[in-house]
Amino acid sequence: MFTLTDRSSLDSARKALAARGLRTGETRAVSIYYFSRTLKFDMLLMEVLPAWQNDSGQMMPAAKDLPLPDIAFKARLSVSDVPTTFNAGQKYLIRVILRNESRAIWPGGQPRWQYQITVGNRWLTENGAKVNDVDGRVALFDDLAPSASVELPLTISAPNEPGIYILQLDAIQEGVAWFGDRGSEILALKVKVE
């Protein structure tokens, strides 16, 4: 608890909120009496708002160099040129369409790789066992508004052993989470490797 004059505590609270994708709105000083008119607690009530929304309700980009708020982890992925058969160990360039299905504006290029939004892929065997944790990555360099889409070129490498595989594609906030781990839909394609 802090007093109304304790600015460092107030600043610390604002930083803690910002780290969670939140910000303060209106604040109001209140006094609450405790069982008498002589014992009272002076407090500051703070309105807490999502950082991606300004005071008039308009969307703002999520903060750079911070984890996205939980509501921002909603994406839809599609591809237009994935072959159904791959040659073992060969590299392929596929075009992935990333759509922002959240209500937050995703920030583009980050000052460092951590917190960068990317699209990545991983390979699973036909029965769902992981072949690798990550194969290819491509970064989102421009802000992406809600309901907007962008096409990204992703270079992937087919597994070295022939067989039937599942190619998984998902959005990632580097150093934070795969979007699929936060409830977003993962694109999974069954392919043959020869």
C-alpha positions, 0 to 999 in steps of 0.5 A: 500500500502507498500514500498519495504522496508516494510517487515511486510506488505509483510509478512502480504500480504503473510499470507493473501494469504496463508489463501485463499490457495494461495502463492506468486511466482516471484516478481519484483520491478517496478516504474510507473511515474505519469504525469511527470518524477519526480512523481513516484510510486515504487511498487512490482508486485507479482505473485500469485499462488495456494498453491497446485502447486509448481513453476514447476507446480507439485501438492503439498498438500494443507496447513494443518490447513487452509481452502482448496482453493475453487478448492479443494472442488470436491469429489465423494462418493460411497458405497458398502454395504448400506442396502435398509432397516434399523431397526429404531434406529439401528447403521450400519457400511458402507464403503464409498469410497471417491475419490478426484475429484479436482486438489489439494492434500487433506491433511490428519490428521490435528493438530486439528479437525478444517480443518480436512477432513471427510465424514459425513452423515445426514438424510432427510425425503422423502420430503427433510426435515432435520431429523438431521444436522449430524449423523456420521463422519469419518476422512481422515488421509492420504493425498489424491492425485487427482483422488485417492480414499480411503475406509472409515468406517462410522458408521451411526444411522438409524432414530428412526421413521419408514418411507422412508428416504434419506441418504445423504453422503458428504465430509466435511472440518470441520469448513469450509463447506460441499463439497456439499455446494461448488458445489461438488456432494452429494450422496443421497440414498433412504432407508426404516426404519422399 
